Amino acid sequence: MTEAVRILNEFSFDKLGLNRVQAIHMIGNVGSGRVMEKAGMKYEGLLRQYLYSKGKNYDVKMYSILKEDFKKDGE
């Protein structure tokens, strides 16, 4: 999964010309956070009751990576 996120980031920066890619995961999904960190993304913070699903509000963690950070990691 980590490799898939890296490929998505590469496509986002190199082909789409984006400067920032961000992702969220629900608090209880620790594995998703690890995947994002292994792919070079940085934890930015907690978004309280950000996600609404099936009648409930959920807190999520936000991660992001900037183009300049991705290029440093890939060198």
mmCIF file of the N, C-alpha and C atoms, coordinates in Angstrom:
data_MODEL
# 
_entry.id   MODEL 
# 
loop_
_atom_site.group_PDB 
_atom_site.id 
_atom_site.type_symbol 
_atom_site.label_atom_id 
_atom_site.label_alt_id 
_atom_site.label_comp_id 
_atom_site.label_asym_id 
_atom_site.label_entity_id 
_atom_site.label_seq_id 
_atom_site.pdbx_PDB_ins_code 
_atom_site.Cartn_x 
_atom_site.Cartn_y 
_atom_site.Cartn_z 
_atom_site.occupancy 
_atom_site.B_iso_or_equiv 
_atom_site.pdbx_formal_charge 
_atom_site.auth_seq_id 
_atom_site.auth_comp_id 
_atom_site.auth_asym_id 
_atom_site.auth_atom_id 
_atom_site.pdbx_PDB_model_num 
ATOM 1   N N  . MET A 1 1  ? 0.822   -1.190 0.000   1.00 0.00 ? 1  MET A N  1 
ATOM 2   C CA . MET A 1 1  ? 0.000   0.000  0.000   1.00 0.00 ? 1  MET A CA 1 
ATOM 3   C C  . MET A 1 1  ? 0.872   1.262  0.000   1.00 0.00 ? 1  MET A C  1 
ATOM 4   N N  . THR A 1 2  ? 1.963   1.239  0.736   1.00 0.00 ? 2  THR A N  1 
ATOM 5   C CA . THR A 1 2  ? 2.855   2.400  0.774   1.00 0.00 ? 2  THR A CA 1 
ATOM 6   C C  . THR A 1 2  ? 3.360   2.744  -0.624  1.00 0.00 ? 2  THR A C  1 
ATOM 7   N N  . GLU A 1 3  ? 3.717   1.734  -1.383  1.00 0.00 ? 3  GLU A N  1 
ATOM 8   C CA . GLU A 1 3  ? 4.202   1.972  -2.744  1.00 0.00 ? 3  GLU A CA 1 
ATOM 9   C C  . GLU A 1 3  ? 3.107   2.584  -3.612  1.00 0.00 ? 3  GLU A C  1 
ATOM 10  N N  . ALA A 1 4  ? 1.876   2.182  -3.410  1.00 0.00 ? 4  ALA A N  1 
ATOM 11  C CA . ALA A 1 4  ? 0.754   2.752  -4.173  1.00 0.00 ? 4  ALA A CA 1 
ATOM 12  C C  . ALA A 1 4  ? 0.594   4.240  -3.857  1.00 0.00 ? 4  ALA A C  1 
ATOM 13  N N  . VAL A 1 5  ? 0.759   4.614  -2.599  1.00 0.00 ? 5  VAL A N  1 
ATOM 14  C CA . VAL A 1 5  ? 0.653   6.028  -2.217  1.00 0.00 ? 5  VAL A CA 1 
ATOM 15  C C  . VAL A 1 5  ? 1.813   6.818  -2.830  1.00 0.00 ? 5  VAL A C  1 
ATOM 16  N N  . ARG A 1 6  ? 3.003   6.247  -2.825  1.00 0.00 ? 6  ARG A N  1 
ATOM 17  C CA . ARG A 1 6  ? 4.149   6.919  -3.441  1.00 0.00 ? 6  ARG A CA 1 
ATOM 18  C C  . ARG A 1 6  ? 3.921   7.147  -4.939  1.00 0.00 ? 6  ARG A C  1 
ATOM 19  N N  . ILE A 1 7  ? 3.382   6.147  -5.615  1.00 0.00 ? 7  ILE A N  1 
ATOM 20  C CA . ILE A 1 7  ? 3.103   6.277  -7.052  1.00 0.00 ? 7  ILE A CA 1 
ATOM 21  C C  . ILE A 1 7  ? 2.030   7.342  -7.287  1.00 0.00 ? 7  ILE A C  1 
ATOM 22  N N  . LEU A 1 8  ? 1.017   7.360  -6.450  1.00 0.00 ? 8  LEU A N  1 
ATOM 23  C CA . LEU A 1 8  ? -0.023  8.383  -6.560  1.00 0.00 ? 8  LEU A CA 1 
ATOM 24  C C  . LEU A 1 8  ? 0.562   9.779  -6.345  1.00 0.00 ? 8  LEU A C  1 
ATOM 25  N N  . ASN A 1 9  ? 1.446   9.921  -5.365  1.00 0.00 ? 9  ASN A N  1 
ATOM 26  C CA . ASN A 1 9  ? 2.090   11.213 -5.120  1.00 0.00 ? 9  ASN A CA 1 
ATOM 27  C C  . ASN A 1 9  ? 2.941   11.626 -6.318  1.00 0.00 ? 9  ASN A C  1 
ATOM 28  N N  . GLU A 1 10 ? 3.698   10.694 -6.861  1.00 0.00 ? 10 GLU A N  1 
ATOM 29  C CA . GLU A 1 10 ? 4.529   10.992 -8.025  1.00 0.00 ? 10 GLU A CA 1 
ATOM 30  C C  . GLU A 1 10 ? 3.667   11.459 -9.198  1.00 0.00 ? 10 GLU A C  1 
ATOM 31  N N  . PHE A 1 11 ? 2.586   10.762 -9.461  1.00 0.00 ? 11 PHE A N  1 
ATOM 32  C CA . PHE A 1 11 ? 1.669   11.151 -10.530 1.00 0.00 ? 11 PHE A CA 1 
ATOM 33  C C  . PHE A 1 11 ? 1.090   12.543 -10.256 1.00 0.00 ? 11 PHE A C  1 
ATOM 34  N N  . SER A 1 12 ? 0.695   12.791 -9.017  1.00 0.00 ? 12 SER A N  1 
ATOM 35  C CA . SER A 1 12 ? 0.095   14.079 -8.646  1.00 0.00 ? 12 SER A CA 1 
ATOM 36  C C  . SER A 1 12 ? 1.049   15.245 -8.874  1.00 0.00 ? 12 SER A C  1 
ATOM 37  N N  . PHE A 1 13 ? 2.329   15.045 -8.517  1.00 0.00 ? 13 PHE A N  1 
ATOM 38  C CA . PHE A 1 13 ? 3.300   16.127 -8.656  1.00 0.00 ? 13 PHE A CA 1 
ATOM 39  C C  . PHE A 1 13 ? 3.837   16.238 -10.080 1.00 0.00 ? 13 PHE A C  1 
ATOM 40  N N  . ASP A 1 14 ? 4.201   15.117 -10.687 1.00 0.00 ? 14 ASP A N  1 
ATOM 41  C CA . ASP A 1 14 ? 4.862   15.147 -11.993 1.00 0.00 ? 14 ASP A CA 1 
ATOM 42  C C  . ASP A 1 14 ? 3.899   15.308 -13.165 1.00 0.00 ? 14 ASP A C  1 
ATOM 43  N N  . LYS A 1 15 ? 2.760   14.651 -13.105 1.00 0.00 ? 15 LYS A N  1 
ATOM 44  C CA . LYS A 1 15 ? 1.824   14.690 -14.238 1.00 0.00 ? 15 LYS A CA 1 
ATOM 45  C C  . LYS A 1 15 ? 0.726   15.740 -14.079 1.00 0.00 ? 15 LYS A C  1 
ATOM 46  N N  . LEU A 1 16 ? 0.208   15.872 -12.876 1.00 0.00 ? 16 LEU A N  1 
ATOM 47  C CA . LEU A 1 16 ? -0.875  16.827 -12.650 1.00 0.00 ? 16 LEU A CA 1 
ATOM 48  C C  . LEU A 1 16 ? -0.381  18.211 -12.273 1.00 0.00 ? 16 LEU A C  1 
ATOM 49  N N  . GLY A 1 17 ? 0.884   18.304 -11.861 1.00 0.00 ? 17 GLY A N  1 
ATOM 50  C CA . GLY A 1 17 ? 1.457   19.600 -11.499 1.00 0.00 ? 17 GLY A CA 1 
ATOM 51  C C  . GLY A 1 17 ? 0.977   20.148 -10.162 1.00 0.00 ? 17 GLY A C  1 
ATOM 52  N N  . LEU A 1 18 ? 0.519   19.282 -9.276  1.00 0.00 ? 18 LEU A N  1 
ATOM 53  C CA . LEU A 1 18 ? 0.059   19.742 -7.962  1.00 0.00 ? 18 LEU A CA 1 
ATOM 54  C C  . LEU A 1 18 ? 1.245   20.129 -7.084  1.00 0.00 ? 18 LEU A C  1 
ATOM 55  N N  . ASN A 1 19 ? 0.988   20.989 -6.125  1.00 0.00 ? 19 ASN A N  1 
ATOM 56  C CA . ASN A 1 19 ? 2.009   21.378 -5.163  1.00 0.00 ? 19 ASN A CA 1 
ATOM 57  C C  . ASN A 1 19 ? 1.815   20.665 -3.826  1.00 0.00 ? 19 ASN A C  1 
ATOM 58  N N  . ARG A 1 20 ? 0.593   20.197 -3.575  1.00 0.00 ? 20 ARG A N  1 
ATOM 59  C CA . ARG A 1 20 ? 0.269   19.590 -2.281  1.00 0.00 ? 20 ARG A CA 1 
ATOM 60  C C  . ARG A 1 20 ? -0.694  18.434 -2.490  1.00 0.00 ? 20 ARG A C  1 
ATOM 61  N N  . VAL A 1 21 ? -0.451  17.355 -1.756  1.00 0.00 ? 21 VAL A N  1 
ATOM 62  C CA . VAL A 1 21 ? -1.367  16.217 -1.711  1.00 0.00 ? 21 VAL A CA 1 
ATOM 63  C C  . VAL A 1 21 ? -1.693  15.990 -0.252  1.00 0.00 ? 21 VAL A C  1 
ATOM 64  N N  . GLN A 1 22 ? -2.973  15.817 0.051   1.00 0.00 ? 22 GLN A N  1 
ATOM 65  C CA . GLN A 1 22 ? -3.353  15.577 1.436   1.00 0.00 ? 22 GLN A CA 1 
ATOM 66  C C  . GLN A 1 22 ? -4.267  14.371 1.521   1.00 0.00 ? 22 GLN A C  1 
ATOM 67  N N  . ALA A 1 23 ? -4.297  13.774 2.704   1.00 0.00 ? 23 ALA A N  1 
ATOM 68  C CA . ALA A 1 23 ? -5.127  12.597 2.936   1.00 0.00 ? 23 ALA A CA 1 
ATOM 69  C C  . ALA A 1 23 ? -5.547  12.574 4.397   1.00 0.00 ? 23 ALA A C  1 
ATOM 70  N N  . ILE A 1 24 ? -6.660  11.925 4.651   1.00 0.00 ? 24 ILE A N  1 
ATOM 71  C CA . ILE A 1 24 ? -7.152  11.780 6.018   1.00 0.00 ? 24 ILE A CA 1 
ATOM 72  C C  . ILE A 1 24 ? -7.407  10.306 6.312   1.00 0.00 ? 24 ILE A C  1 
ATOM 73  N N  . HIS A 1 25 ? -7.427  9.984  7.593   1.00 0.00 ? 25 HIS A N  1 
ATOM 74  C CA . HIS A 1 25 ? -7.875  8.665  8.013   1.00 0.00 ? 25 HIS A CA 1 
ATOM 75  C C  . HIS A 1 25 ? -8.579  8.787  9.354   1.00 0.00 ? 25 HIS A C  1 
ATOM 76  N N  . MET A 1 26 ? -9.509  7.882  9.584   1.00 0.00 ? 26 MET A N  1 
ATOM 77  C CA . MET A 1 26 ? -10.232 7.884  10.847  1.00 0.00 ? 26 MET A CA 1 
ATOM 78  C C  . MET A 1 26 ? -9.276  7.513  11.982  1.00 0.00 ? 26 MET A C  1 
ATOM 79  N N  . ILE A 1 27 ? -9.529  8.066  13.148  1.00 0.00 ? 27 ILE A N  1 
ATOM 80  C CA . ILE A 1 27 ? -8.653  7.916  14.311  1.00 0.00 ? 27 ILE A CA 1 
ATOM 81  C C  . ILE A 1 27 ? -8.274  6.462  14.581  1.00 0.00 ? 27 ILE A C  1 
ATOM 82  N N  . GLY A 1 28 ? -9.203  5.551  14.521  1.00 0.00 ? 28 GLY A N  1 
ATOM 83  C CA . GLY A 1 28 ? -8.933  4.168  14.869  1.00 0.00 ? 28 GLY A CA 1 
ATOM 84  C C  . GLY A 1 28 ? -8.114  3.390  13.847  1.00 0.00 ? 28 GLY A C  1 
ATOM 85  N N  . ASN A 1 29 ? -7.882  3.959  12.677  1.00 0.00 ? 29 ASN A N  1 
ATOM 86  C CA . ASN A 1 29 ? -7.180  3.256  11.609  1.00 0.00 ? 29 ASN A CA 1 
ATOM 87  C C  . ASN A 1 29 ? -5.685  3.607  11.629  1.00 0.00 ? 29 ASN A C  1 
ATOM 88  N N  . VAL A 1 30 ? -4.986  3.049  12.581  1.00 0.00 ? 30 VAL A N  1 
ATOM 89  C CA . VAL A 1 30 ? -3.566  3.354  12.799  1.00 0.00 ? 30 VAL A CA 1 
ATOM 90  C C  . VAL A 1 30 ? -2.724  2.928  11.597  1.00 0.00 ? 30 VAL A C  1 
ATOM 91  N N  . GLY A 1 31 ? -3.068  1.825  10.965  1.00 0.00 ? 31 GLY A N  1 
ATOM 92  C CA . GLY A 1 31 ? -2.310  1.336  9.813   1.00 0.00 ? 31 GLY A CA 1 
ATOM 93  C C  . GLY A 1 31 ? -2.280  2.329  8.668   1.00 0.00 ? 31 GLY A C  1 
ATOM 94  N N  . SER A 1 32 ? -3.393  3.014  8.436   1.00 0.00 ? 32 SER A N  1 
ATOM 95  C CA . SER A 1 32 ? -3.413  4.014  7.366   1.00 0.00 ? 32 SER A CA 1 
ATOM 96  C C  . SER A 1 32 ? -2.452  5.160  7.662   1.00 0.00 ? 32 SER A C  1 
ATOM 97  N N  . GLY A 1 33 ? -2.377  5.562  8.925   1.00 0.00 ? 33 GLY A N  1 
ATOM 98  C CA . GLY A 1 33 ? -1.433  6.608  9.309   1.00 0.00 ? 33 GLY A CA 1 
ATOM 99  C C  . GLY A 1 33 ? 0.004   6.189  9.061   1.00 0.00 ? 33 GLY A C  1 
ATOM 100 N N  . ARG A 1 34 ? 0.310   4.936  9.366   1.00 0.00 ? 34 ARG A N  1 
ATOM 101 C CA . ARG A 1 34 ? 1.669   4.429  9.128   1.00 0.00 ? 34 ARG A CA 1 
ATOM 102 C C  . ARG A 1 34 ? 2.005   4.431  7.645   1.00 0.00 ? 34 ARG A C  1 
ATOM 103 N N  . VAL A 1 35 ? 1.049   4.035  6.813   1.00 0.00 ? 35 VAL A N  1 
ATOM 104 C CA . VAL A 1 35 ? 1.267   4.035  5.364   1.00 0.00 ? 35 VAL A CA 1 
ATOM 105 C C  . VAL A 1 35 ? 1.570   5.449  4.883   1.00 0.00 ? 35 VAL A C  1 
ATOM 106 N N  . MET A 1 36 ? 0.804   6.423  5.335   1.00 0.00 ? 36 MET A N  1 
ATOM 107 C CA . MET A 1 36 ? 1.007   7.810  4.915   1.00 0.00 ? 36 MET A CA 1 
ATOM 108 C C  . MET A 1 36 ? 2.392   8.310  5.346   1.00 0.00 ? 36 MET A C  1 
ATOM 109 N N  . GLU A 1 37 ? 2.786   7.993  6.573   1.00 0.00 ? 37 GLU A N  1 
ATOM 110 C CA . GLU A 1 37 ? 4.097   8.423  7.057   1.00 0.00 ? 37 GLU A CA 1 
ATOM 111 C C  . GLU A 1 37 ? 5.227   7.747  6.281   1.00 0.00 ? 37 GLU A C  1 
ATOM 112 N N  . LYS A 1 38 ? 5.101   6.451  6.000   1.00 0.00 ? 38 LYS A N  1 
ATOM 113 C CA . LYS A 1 38 ? 6.129   5.742  5.222   1.00 0.00 ? 38 LYS A CA 1 
ATOM 114 C C  . LYS A 1 38 ? 6.252   6.308  3.809   1.00 0.00 ? 38 LYS A C  1 
ATOM 115 N N  . ALA A 1 39 ? 5.155   6.861  3.294   1.00 0.00 ? 39 ALA A N  1 
ATOM 116 C CA . ALA A 1 39 ? 5.160   7.451  1.955   1.00 0.00 ? 39 ALA A CA 1 
ATOM 117 C C  . ALA A 1 39 ? 5.680   8.891  1.975   1.00 0.00 ? 39 ALA A C  1 
ATOM 118 N N  . GLY A 1 40 ? 6.115   9.367  3.144   1.00 0.00 ? 40 GLY A N  1 
ATOM 119 C CA . GLY A 1 40 ? 6.703   10.700 3.248   1.00 0.00 ? 40 GLY A CA 1 
ATOM 120 C C  . GLY A 1 40 ? 5.745   11.797 3.651   1.00 0.00 ? 40 GLY A C  1 
ATOM 121 N N  . MET A 1 41 ? 4.509   11.439 3.933   1.00 0.00 ? 41 MET A N  1 
ATOM 122 C CA . MET A 1 41 ? 3.530   12.452 4.332   1.00 0.00 ? 41 MET A CA 1 
ATOM 123 C C  . MET A 1 41 ? 3.741   12.822 5.796   1.00 0.00 ? 41 MET A C  1 
ATOM 124 N N  . LYS A 1 42 ? 3.405   14.060 6.131   1.00 0.00 ? 42 LYS A N  1 
ATOM 125 C CA . LYS A 1 42 ? 3.578   14.577 7.490   1.00 0.00 ? 42 LYS A CA 1 
ATOM 126 C C  . LYS A 1 42 ? 2.223   14.755 8.155   1.00 0.00 ? 42 LYS A C  1 
ATOM 127 N N  . TYR A 1 43 ? 2.159   14.395 9.435   1.00 0.00 ? 43 TYR A N  1 
ATOM 128 C CA . TYR A 1 43 ? 0.943   14.585 10.220  1.00 0.00 ? 43 TYR A CA 1 
ATOM 129 C C  . TYR A 1 43 ? 0.727   16.073 10.437  1.00 0.00 ? 43 TYR A C  1 
ATOM 130 N N  . GLU A 1 44 ? -0.475  16.556 10.157  1.00 0.00 ? 44 GLU A N  1 
ATOM 131 C CA . GLU A 1 44 ? -0.784  17.983 10.320  1.00 0.00 ? 44 GLU A CA 1 
ATOM 132 C C  . GLU A 1 44 ? -1.724  18.274 11.467  1.00 0.00 ? 44 GLU A C  1 
ATOM 133 N N  . GLY A 1 45 ? -2.541  17.313 11.837  1.00 0.00 ? 45 GLY A N  1 
ATOM 134 C CA . GLY A 1 45 ? -3.421  17.580 12.964  1.00 0.00 ? 45 GLY A CA 1 
ATOM 135 C C  . GLY A 1 45 ? -4.708  16.787 12.935  1.00 0.00 ? 45 GLY A C  1 
ATOM 136 N N  . LEU A 1 46 ? -5.478  17.006 13.972  1.00 0.00 ? 46 LEU A N  1 
ATOM 137 C CA . LEU A 1 46 ? -6.748  16.332 14.173  1.00 0.00 ? 46 LEU A CA 1 
ATOM 138 C C  . LEU A 1 46 ? -7.872  17.240 13.688  1.00 0.00 ? 46 LEU A C  1 
ATOM 139 N N  . LEU A 1 47 ? -8.759  16.683 12.892  1.00 0.00 ? 47 LEU A N  1 
ATOM 140 C CA . LEU A 1 47 ? -9.954  17.408 12.446  1.00 0.00 ? 47 LEU A CA 1 
ATOM 141 C C  . LEU A 1 47 ? -11.147 16.801 13.180  1.00 0.00 ? 47 LEU A C  1 
ATOM 142 N N  . ARG A 1 48 ? -11.656 17.542 14.119  1.00 0.00 ? 48 ARG A N  1 
ATOM 143 C CA . ARG A 1 48 ? -12.718 17.031 14.984  1.00 0.00 ? 48 ARG A CA 1 
ATOM 144 C C  . ARG A 1 48 ? -14.041 16.963 14.245  1.00 0.00 ? 48 ARG A C  1 
ATOM 145 N N  . GLN A 1 49 ? -14.685 15.798 14.331  1.00 0.00 ? 49 GLN A N  1 
ATOM 146 C CA . GLN A 1 49 ? -15.981 15.530 13.718  1.00 0.00 ? 49 GLN A CA 1 
ATOM 147 C C  . GLN A 1 49 ? -16.030 15.988 12.258  1.00 0.00 ? 49 GLN A C  1 
ATOM 148 N N  . TYR A 1 50 ? -14.963 15.735 11.560  1.00 0.00 ? 50 TYR A N  1 
ATOM 149 C CA . TYR A 1 50 ? -14.802 16.165 10.161  1.00 0.00 ? 50 TYR A CA 1 
ATOM 150 C C  . TYR A 1 50 ? -15.598 15.296 9.192   1.00 0.00 ? 50 TYR A C  1 
ATOM 151 N N  . LEU A 1 51 ? -15.726 14.023 9.509   1.00 0.00 ? 51 LEU A N  1 
ATOM 152 C CA . LEU A 1 51 ? -16.342 13.067 8.595   1.00 0.00 ? 51 LEU A CA 1 
ATOM 153 C C  . LEU A 1 51 ? -17.680 12.602 9.157   1.00 0.00 ? 51 LEU A C  1 
ATOM 154 N N  . TYR A 1 52 ? -18.700 12.649 8.321   1.00 0.00 ? 52 TYR A N  1 
ATOM 155 C CA . TYR A 1 52 ? -20.022 12.155 8.715   1.00 0.00 ? 52 TYR A CA 1 
ATOM 156 C C  . TYR A 1 52 ? -20.328 10.924 7.885   1.00 0.00 ? 52 TYR A C  1 
ATOM 157 N N  . SER A 1 53 ? -20.617 9.820  8.557   1.00 0.00 ? 53 SER A N  1 
ATOM 158 C CA . SER A 1 53 ? -20.919 8.570  7.858   1.00 0.00 ? 53 SER A CA 1 
ATOM 159 C C  . SER A 1 53 ? -21.878 7.732  8.680   1.00 0.00 ? 53 SER A C  1 
ATOM 160 N N  . LYS A 1 54 ? -22.899 7.232  8.040   1.00 0.00 ? 54 LYS A N  1 
ATOM 161 C CA . LYS A 1 54 ? -23.861 6.322  8.658   1.00 0.00 ? 54 LYS A CA 1 
ATOM 162 C C  . LYS A 1 54 ? -24.424 6.878  9.968   1.00 0.00 ? 54 LYS A C  1 
ATOM 163 N N  . GLY A 1 55 ? -24.762 8.155  9.940   1.00 0.00 ? 55 GLY A N  1 
ATOM 164 C CA . GLY A 1 55 ? -25.413 8.776  11.088  1.00 0.00 ? 55 GLY A CA 1 
ATOM 165 C C  . GLY A 1 55 ? -24.516 9.202  12.224  1.00 0.00 ? 55 GLY A C  1 
ATOM 166 N N  . LYS A 1 56 ? -23.192 9.127  12.031  1.00 0.00 ? 56 LYS A N  1 
ATOM 167 C CA . LYS A 1 56 ? -22.252 9.516  13.094  1.00 0.00 ? 56 LYS A CA 1 
ATOM 168 C C  . LYS A 1 56 ? -21.188 10.459 12.555  1.00 0.00 ? 56 LYS A C  1 
ATOM 169 N N  . ASN A 1 57 ? -20.667 11.302 13.445  1.00 0.00 ? 57 ASN A N  1 
ATOM 170 C CA . ASN A 1 57 ? -19.528 12.161 13.128  1.00 0.00 ? 57 ASN A CA 1 
ATOM 171 C C  . ASN A 1 57 ? -18.259 11.503 13.640  1.00 0.00 ? 57 ASN A C  1 
ATOM 172 N N  . TYR A 1 58 ? -17.188 11.607 12.857  1.00 0.00 ? 58 TYR A N  1 
ATOM 173 C CA . TYR A 1 58 ? -15.916 10.981 13.211  1.00 0.00 ? 58 TYR A CA 1 
ATOM 174 C C  . TYR A 1 58 ? -14.774 11.985 13.151  1.00 0.00 ? 58 TYR A C  1 
ATOM 175 N N  . ASP A 1 59 ? -13.853 11.847 14.094  1.00 0.00 ? 59 ASP A N  1 
ATOM 176 C CA . ASP A 1 59 ? -12.612 12.612 14.060  1.00 0.00 ? 59 ASP A CA 1 
ATOM 177 C C  . ASP A 1 59 ? -11.667 11.929 13.076  1.00 0.00 ? 59 ASP A C  1 
ATOM 178 N N  . VAL A 1 60 ? -10.867 12.732 12.392  1.00 0.00 ? 60 VAL A N  1 
ATOM 179 C CA . VAL A 1 60 ? -9.882  12.185 11.458  1.00 0.00 ? 60 VAL A CA 1 
ATOM 180 C C  . VAL A 1 60 ? -8.544  12.875 11.664  1.00 0.00 ? 60 VAL A C  1 
ATOM 181 N N  . LYS A 1 61 ? -7.488  12.213 11.224  1.00 0.00 ? 61 LYS A N  1 
ATOM 182 C CA . LYS A 1 61 ? -6.151  12.797 11.235  1.00 0.00 ? 61 LYS A CA 1 
ATOM 183 C C  . LYS A 1 61 ? -5.795  13.199 9.812   1.00 0.00 ? 61 LYS A C  1 
ATOM 184 N N  . MET A 1 62 ? -5.207  14.383 9.668   1.00 0.00 ? 62 MET A N  1 
ATOM 185 C CA . MET A 1 62 ? -4.824  14.927 8.366   1.00 0.00 ? 62 MET A CA 1 
ATOM 186 C C  . MET A 1 62 ? -3.318  14.785 8.159   1.00 0.00 ? 62 MET A C  1 
ATOM 187 N N  . TYR A 1 63 ? -2.944  14.308 6.977   1.00 0.00 ? 63 TYR A N  1 
ATOM 188 C CA . TYR A 1 63 ? -1.546  14.193 6.564   1.00 0.00 ? 63 TYR A CA 1 
ATOM 189 C C  . TYR A 1 63 ? -1.392  14.900 5.230   1.00 0.00 ? 63 TYR A C  1 
ATOM 190 N N  . SER A 1 64 ? -0.186  15.384 4.943   1.00 0.00 ? 64 SER A N  1 
ATOM 191 C CA . SER A 1 64 ? 0.062   15.980 3.628   1.00 0.00 ? 64 SER A CA 1 
ATOM 192 C C  . SER A 1 64 ? 1.530   15.835 3.250   1.00 0.00 ? 64 SER A C  1 
ATOM 193 N N  . ILE A 1 65 ? 1.772   16.064 1.971   1.00 0.00 ? 65 ILE A N  1 
ATOM 194 C CA . ILE A 1 65 ? 3.136   16.126 1.459   1.00 0.00 ? 65 ILE A CA 1 
ATOM 195 C C  . ILE A 1 65 ? 3.174   17.227 0.408   1.00 0.00 ? 65 ILE A C  1 
ATOM 196 N N  . LEU A 1 66 ? 4.239   17.993 0.412   1.00 0.00 ? 66 LEU A N  1 
ATOM 197 C CA . LEU A 1 66 ? 4.441   19.045 -0.584  1.00 0.00 ? 66 LEU A CA 1 
ATOM 198 C C  . LEU A 1 66 ? 5.383   18.540 -1.669  1.00 0.00 ? 66 LEU A C  1 
ATOM 199 N N  . LYS A 1 67 ? 5.266   19.140 -2.829  1.00 0.00 ? 67 LYS A N  1 
ATOM 200 C CA . LYS A 1 67 ? 6.108   18.738 -3.955  1.00 0.00 ? 67 LYS A CA 1 
ATOM 201 C C  . LYS A 1 67 ? 7.586   18.814 -3.583  1.00 0.00 ? 67 LYS A C  1 
ATOM 202 N N  . GLU A 1 68 ? 7.992   19.888 -2.906  1.00 0.00 ? 68 GLU A N  1 
ATOM 203 C CA . GLU A 1 68 ? 9.411   20.051 -2.548  1.00 0.00 ? 68 GLU A CA 1 
ATOM 204 C C  . GLU A 1 68 ? 9.881   18.959 -1.590  1.00 0.00 ? 68 GLU A C  1 
ATOM 205 N N  . ASP A 1 69 ? 8.993   18.511 -0.687  1.00 0.00 ? 69 ASP A N  1 
ATOM 206 C CA . ASP A 1 69 ? 9.353   17.425 0.228   1.00 0.00 ? 69 ASP A CA 1 
ATOM 207 C C  . ASP A 1 69 ? 9.443   16.087 -0.506  1.00 0.00 ? 69 ASP A C  1 
ATOM 208 N N  . PHE A 1 70 ? 8.542   15.863 -1.442  1.00 0.00 ? 70 PHE A N  1 
ATOM 209 C CA . PHE A 1 70 ? 8.543   14.629 -2.212  1.00 0.00 ? 70 PHE A CA 1 
ATOM 210 C C  . PHE A 1 70 ? 9.819   14.518 -3.052  1.00 0.00 ? 70 PHE A C  1 
ATOM 211 N N  . LYS A 1 71 ? 10.229  15.623 -3.652  1.00 0.00 ? 71 LYS A N  1 
ATOM 212 C CA . LYS A 1 71 ? 11.443  15.615 -4.483  1.00 0.00 ? 71 LYS A CA 1 
ATOM 213 C C  . LYS A 1 71 ? 12.682  15.364 -3.635  1.00 0.00 ? 71 LYS A C  1 
ATOM 214 N N  . LYS A 1 72 ? 12.730  15.890 -2.402  1.00 0.00 ? 72 LYS A N  1 
ATOM 215 C CA . LYS A 1 72 ? 13.866  15.645 -1.519  1.00 0.00 ? 72 LYS A CA 1 
ATOM 216 C C  . LYS A 1 72 ? 13.972  14.165 -1.166  1.00 0.00 ? 72 LYS A C  1 
ATOM 217 N N  . ASP A 1 73 ? 12.814  13.550 -0.852  1.00 0.00 ? 73 ASP A N  1 
ATOM 218 C CA . ASP A 1 73 ? 12.801  12.137 -0.472  1.00 0.00 ? 73 ASP A CA 1 
ATOM 219 C C  . ASP A 1 73 ? 13.201  11.249 -1.650  1.00 0.00 ? 73 ASP A C  1 
ATOM 220 N N  . GLY A 1 74 ? 12.863  11.656 -2.866  1.00 0.00 ? 74 GLY A N  1 
ATOM 221 C CA . GLY A 1 74 ? 13.116  10.837 -4.051  1.00 0.00 ? 74 GLY A CA 1 
ATOM 222 C C  . GLY A 1 74 ? 14.506  10.981 -4.627  1.00 0.00 ? 74 GLY A C  1 
ATOM 223 N N  . GLU A 1 75 ? 15.289  11.922 -4.122  1.00 0.00 ? 75 GLU A N  1 
ATOM 224 C CA . GLU A 1 75 ? 16.635  12.146 -4.667  1.00 0.00 ? 75 GLU A CA 1 
ATOM 225 C C  . GLU A 1 75 ? 17.595  11.047 -4.260  1.00 0.00 ? 75 GLU A C  1 
# 
